């Protein structure tokens, strides 16, 4: 912590001059027991950031989310059910997803932190920032908690940007190793959110095939980029630089949200991809470049990552790139074959993607 205590975010959050790190002690009170998604994740992250002087980030206390913000994504009866289960002492929702007495407060702060991050970015009060709270959210569908997730924090934040802040286009880039099924479910029929998911396939939750491109007005605005087991830095970084970046230049989002899990790391126990800290940093650099080109702020919302050291180092590397004084330079080299295939597949909706295949062949 750079100062003695975290600044409190209440209502429209106060201005800060530095990048922001939104957190709350309630994240430690979401008690999952012997579970990969545990409070030690936050402890490990904050010990790593503390050892690095917090990388210049100002700590801000995450507020509770407004009920109306949750109801923009989740039905009222669903929200009430989570609260009542928590207040009754908690219990399992499914084999993976647990509620404890502290979960209601933690879940409100996790969603509220993501919303507050959006406000800080759109107000110009912070150049970038991260909402580092738990439980994570990207598996939570509008009417179903699953995959360690209760409320879909990044979806709530994106919808806030649209409905409350008046934006027309938000890009959500989900690089968690598991498909962001809940975020896709929230926006798959909308053109106001371009949702991109890079995820190992096949893997839990079994959604996100390459053929799924959204529906109705949202057709083409869902971009699923599945990768095979063992995929590492080259594939992940190229998918961001050679597929997501051209889409972003065409789509011109007014806000970029990174739904950032770090479980694609080579050390993570829940998947088999081989991304390193350098790979996550390079993805963040590519995202920052395209966001800068279109004039959109970038914020990060924490999702998965279960090898504590790898999670902490990878998030720190990502935050360092997002807050660096200079935008990282473009990496040289031909696109990865997975990016070339994805560009060709998605080019009917995004004609500019044809350049990736052309560059590969040259």
C-alpha positions in Angstrom: 0.0 0.0 0.0 1.5 3.4 -1.0 -0.2 5.2 1.9 -1.5 4.1 5.3 -4.9 2.9 4.1 -6.8 2.3 1.0 -8.9 5.1 -0.3 -12.6 4.5 -0.1 -14.7 4.4 -3.3 -18.3 5.6 -2.5 -20.8 6.6 -5.2 -18.8 8.2 -8.0 -15.3 7.3 -6.9 -12.8 10.0 -6.0 -10.1 11.1 -8.3 -6.7 9.6 -8.1 -3.6 10.5 -10.1 -2.1 7.1 -10.4 -3.2 3.7 -11.8 -5.7 2.2 -9.5 -5.8 -1.2 -7.7 -9.3 -1.9 -6.4 -9.6 -4.4 -3.5 -11.4 -5.1 -0.3 -10.8 -7.3 2.8 -14.1 -9.0 2.2 -12.4 -11.0 -0.6 -10.6 -12.9 2.2 -13.9 -13.8 3.9 -15.4 -15.8 0.9 -14.5 -19.1 2.5 -14.3 -21.9 0.0 -12.4 -24.4 2.2 -10.0 -26.8 0.5 -10.5 -25.4 -3.0 -8.3 -24.0 -5.8 -10.1 -20.6 -5.7 -9.2 -19.6 -2.2 -8.3 -16.5 -0.2 -4.6 -17.3 -0.5 -4.7 -16.1 -4.1 -5.3 -12.5 -3.0 -2.7 -12.8 -0.2 -0.1 -14.0 -2.8 -0.9 -11.3 -5.2 -0.6 -8.5 -2.6 2.6 -9.9 -1.2 4.1 -9.8 -4.7 2.9 -6.3 -5.4 4.0 -5.1 -2.0 7.5 -6.4 -2.7 7.5 -4.4 -6.0 6.3 -1.2 -4.3 2.8 -1.7 -5.7 4.2 -0.7 -9.2 2.9 2.8 -8.7 -0.7 1.7 -8.3 -2.9 3.6 -5.8 -5.0 1.3 -3.7 -8.8 2.0 -3.6 -11.4 0.3 -1.5 -14.0 -1.4 -3.7 -17.5 -0.3 -3.0 -20.6 -2.6 -2.8 -22.3 -2.9 -6.1 -25.7 -1.3 -6.5 -28.6 -3.8 -6.7 -29.7 -2.2 -9.9 -26.3 -2.9 -11.5 -26.5 -6.6 -10.6 -30.1 -6.7 -12.0 -28.9 -5.4 -15.3 -27.3 -8.9 -15.8 -28.8 -11.2 -13.2 -32.6 -11.7 -12.4 -33.7 -10.4 -9.0 -34.6 -13.8 -7.7 -31.2 -15.1 -8.5 -29.5 -12.3 -6.6 -31.8 -12.8 -3.7 -31.0 -16.5 -3.7 -27.3 -15.9 -3.4 -27.8 -13.4 -0.5 -30.2 -15.8 1.3 -27.9 -18.8 1.0 -25.0 -16.7 2.3 -27.0 -15.3 5.2 -28.2 -18.8 6.1 -24.6 -20.0 6.6 -23.7 -21.0 3.0 -23.3 -24.3 1.3 -22.3 -25.8 -2.1 -24.2 -24.7 -5.2 -22.5 -27.4 -7.3 -19.4 -29.5 -7.1 -17.2 -26.5 -7.9 -19.0 -23.5 -6.5 -19.3 -22.7 -2.8 -21.1 -20.0 -0.7 -20.1 -19.1 2.8 -21.4 -16.6 5.3 -18.8 -14.0 4.0 -19.7 -14.6 0.3 -22.5 -12.1 -0.1 -20.3 -9.2 1.1 -17.4 -10.4 -1.0 -19.5 -10.9 -4.1 -21.0 -7.4 -3.8 -17.5 -5.9 -3.5 -16.1 -8.0 -6.4 -18.8 -6.7 -8.7 -18.7 -3.2 -7.2 -15.0 -3.0 -7.7 -15.3 -3.7 -11.4 -18.0 -1.1 -11.8 -15.9 1.5 -9.8 -13.0 0.7 -12.0 -15.0 1.6 -15.1 -16.1 4.9 -13.5 -12.5 5.8 -12.7 -11.4 5.1 -16.2 -14.2 6.8 -18.0 -14.0 9.9 -15.7 -10.3 10.2 -16.6 -9.4 9.8 -13.0 -6.9 7.0 -13.6 -5.0 6.0 -16.7 -5.5 2.3 -16.1 -6.4 0.0 -13.3 -7.4 -3.4 -12.0 -10.2 -4.8 -9.9 -8.5 -7.6 -7.9 -11.2 -9.3 -5.9 -12.9 -12.6 -5.4 -15.0 -14.5 -6.1 -14.2 -14.4 -9.9 -17.1 -14.0 -12.3 -16.8 -15.0 -15.9 -18.5 -18.4 -15.6 -21.6 -16.9 -13.8 -24.5 -17.0 -16.3 -27.4 -14.7 -15.8 -29.4 -17.3 -13.9 -26.7 -19.8 -12.9 -23.7 -19.7 -10.5 -20.9 -22.1 -11.6 -17.2 -22.5 -12.1 -16.3 -20.8 -8.8 -18.3 -17.7 -9.8 -21.4 -16.1 -8.2 -21.9 -12.8 -10.1 -20.4 -11.9 -13.4 -18.2 -9.0 -12.4 -16.9 -8.1 -15.8 -20.4 -8.4 -17.4 -21.9 -6.1 -14.8 -19.1 -3.6 -15.4 -19.5 -3.7 -19.2 -23.3 -3.2 -18.9 -22.7 -0.3 -16.5 -20.5 1.3 -19.1 -23.3 1.0 -21.7 -26.5 1.7 -19.6 -25.2 4.2 -17.1 -22.2 5.8 -18.7 -23.7 5.9 -22.2 -21.0 4.1 -24.2 -22.0 2.3 -27.4 -19.1 -0.2 -27.8 -17.1 -2.2 -25.2 -14.6 -4.8 -26.0 -14.1 -7.6 -23.4 -10.9 -9.7 -23.9 -11.0 -12.9 -21.8 -7.7 -14.8 -21.7 -8.6 -17.1 -18.8 -7.8 -20.6 -19.9 -11.4 -21.6 -19.4 -14.1 -20.2 -21.8 -16.0 -17.2 -20.4 -19.4 -18.8 -20.9 -21.2 -16.4 -18.6 -20.0 -13.3 -20.2 -20.8 -14.7 -23.6 -24.3 -15.6 -22.5 -24.9 -12.0 -21.3 -23.9 -10.4 -24.6 -24.0 -13.0 -27.4 -27.0 -11.2 -29.0 -25.6 -7.7 -28.7 -23.3 -5.7 -31.0 -22.5 -3.3 -28.1 -20.1 -5.7 -26.6 -17.4 -7.5 -28.7 -16.6 -10.5 -26.5 -13.3 -12.3 -27.3 -12.3 -15.5 -25.5 -8.9 -17.3 -25.8 -9.3 -20.6 -24.0 -8.0 -24.2 -24.1 -10.3 -26.5 -26.0 -11.6 -29.0 -25.0 -11.8 -28.0 -21.3 -14.3 -27.0 -18.7 -17.0 -25.6 -19.2 -17.2 -27.2 -22.6 -18.5 -24.1 -24.3 -16.8 -21.7 -26.8 -16.2 -23.7 -30.0 -14.8 -21.7 -32.9 -18.1 -22.0 -34.7 -19.9 -20.0 -32.0 -19.9 -16.4 -33.3 -23.0 -15.0 -31.5 -26.6 -14.6 -32.6 -28.9 -12.1 -34.0 -27.6 -8.5 -33.8 -24.6 -10.0 -32.0 -23.5 -12.3 -34.8 -19.8 -11.8 -35.4 -19.3 -9.9 -32.1 -18.6 -13.1 -30.2 -15.1 -14.3 -31.2 -14.1 -17.6 -29.7 -10.4 -18.4 -30.2 -9.9 -21.9 -28.8 -6.4 -23.3 -28.6 -5.2 -26.9 -28.1 -3.6 -28.3 -25.0 0.1 -27.2 -24.7 -0.4 -23.8 -26.4 2.0 -21.2 -25.1 3.2 -17.6 -25.4 3.5 -17.6 -29.2 -0.1 -18.7 -29.8 -1.7 -16.5 -27.1 0.2 -13.4 -28.0 -0.3 -13.7 -31.7 -4.1 -14.2 -31.2 -4.2 -10.8 -29.4 -1.8 -9.0 -31.7 -3.0 -10.5 -35.1 -6.7 -11.2 -34.5 -8.0 -9.1 -31.6 -6.1 -6.0 -32.5 -7.4 -5.7 -36.1 -10.9 -6.4 -34.8 -10.5 -3.6 -32.2 -9.3 -1.2 -34.9 -12.4 -1.8 -36.9 -14.8 -2.0 -34.0 -13.3 1.1 -32.2 -14.4 0.3 -28.6 -14.7 3.1 -26.2 -13.6 0.9 -23.3 -11.4 -2.3 -23.2 -11.9 -4.7 -20.2 -9.5 -7.6 -19.7 -11.2 -10.5 -18.1 -7.9 -11.7 -16.9 -7.3 -15.2 -15.7 -3.8 -16.5 -15.3 -4.5 -20.2 -15.3 -3.1 -20.7 -18.8 0.3 -20.4 -17.0 2.6 -23.4 -17.5 2.6 -24.0 -13.7 -1.2 -24.0 -13.2 -2.8 -27.2 -12.1 -6.2 -26.9 -13.7 -5.2 -26.8 -17.4 -2.3 -27.7 -19.7 -1.4 -24.5 -21.6 2.2 -23.2 -21.2 2.0 -19.4 -21.1 4.7 -17.7 -19.0 4.8 -14.3 -17.2 6.4 -12.9 -20.3 3.5 -14.1 -22.4 0.9 -12.4 -20.2 2.9 -9.2 -20.3 3.1 -9.4 -24.1 -0.7 -9.9 -24.3 -1.2 -6.9 -22.1 1.2 -4.9 -24.3 -0.7 -5.8 -27.4 -4.0 -4.9 -25.8 -2.6 -1.6 -24.6 -1.3 -0.8 -28.1 -4.7 -1.4 -29.8 -6.6 0.4 -27.1 -4.2 3.4 -27.4 -4.8 3.4 -31.2 -8.6 3.7 -30.8 -8.4 6.0 -27.7 -10.0 3.6 -25.3 -8.9 3.1 -21.6 -8.0 -0.4 -20.4 -9.0 -2.0 -17.1 -8.4 -5.5 -15.8 -10.8 -7.6 -13.8 -9.3 -10.7 -12.1 -10.6 -14.1 -13.0 -8.7 -17.4 -12.5 -5.2 -18.5 -11.7 -4.5 -21.2 -9.1 -0.7 -21.7 -8.9 -0.1 -18.9 -6.3 3.4 -17.9 -7.3 2.6 -18.0 -11.0 -0.6 -16.0 -10.5 1.1 -13.3 -8.5 4.1 -12.9 -10.8 1.9 -13.0 -14.0 -0.6 -10.4 -12.7 2.3 -8.2 -11.5 3.9 -8.4 -15.0 0.6 -7.5 -16.6 0.0 -4.5 -14.3 3.5 -3.3 -14.9 2.9 -3.2 -18.7 -0.5 -1.5 -18.4 1.0 1.3 -16.3 4.4 1.7 -18.1 5.2 5.2 -19.2 5.5 4.1 -22.8 3.3 1.8 -24.9 5.2 -1.4 -25.7 6.6 -1.7 -29.2 5.1 -4.0 -31.7 6.7 -7.5 -31.7 8.1 -8.7 -35.0 7.5 -12.0 -36.7 4.9 -13.8 -38.6 1.5 -14.7 -37.0 1.1 -18.0 -35.3 -0.8 -20.6 -37.4 -3.6 -20.5 -34.9 -4.0 -16.8 -35.5 -3.9 -17.2 -39.3 -6.7 -19.8 -39.1 -8.8 -17.7 -36.8 -8.3 -14.6 -39.0 -9.5 -16.5 -42.0 -12.4 -18.0 -40.2 -13.6 -14.6 -38.8 -12.9 -12.5 -41.9 -16.5 -12.7 -43.2 -17.4 -10.5 -40.2 -14.1 -8.6 -40.0 -12.6 -8.2 -43.5 -9.5 -6.5 -42.2 -8.4 -9.8 -40.7 -7.3 -11.0 -44.1 -4.1 -9.1 -43.6 -2.9 -11.6 -41.0 -3.0 -14.5 -43.5 -1.3 -12.3 -46.1 1.5 -11.3 -43.7 2.0 -15.0 -42.9 2.4 -15.9 -46.5 4.8 -13.1 -47.4 
